[in-house]
Amino acid sequence: MRPEDLEPTINGFEFYLDAFRELHTSRPVGMDLQAIPFTAIAEYFRIYELQDFDDFAGIIRMMDNKFIELNDASRDKTGGGKNGVGNTDPKNSNTSRRGRG
């Protein structure tokens, strides 16, 4: 088996993945994907009585920044606009057709 065929491992990182999945649900809802709020990270830290806030928050922020970056790159490849809508040309949008029979 070649090394590139091996599935990546995340041993020891599962806790952060679980925390990120849970915190991901606290994102503000809007036109753009927004960062996980600081207050959600702080509350998660407090509830689970974790030891080092700076480390925890730093890792969650790095994961969140990468998630947003990958989401933006994916949207750019599919032709999505800044708001995630594929048609960014105003003359072709549904709003420009208002008032037409």
Protein Blocks (a to p, Z undefined) as FASTA:
>chain_A
ZZklpccdfehilmmmmmmmmmmmmpccdfbdcdddfklmmmmmmmnopablmlmmmmmm
mmmmmmmmmmmmmmmmnopafkopablcfklmmklmgoiZZ
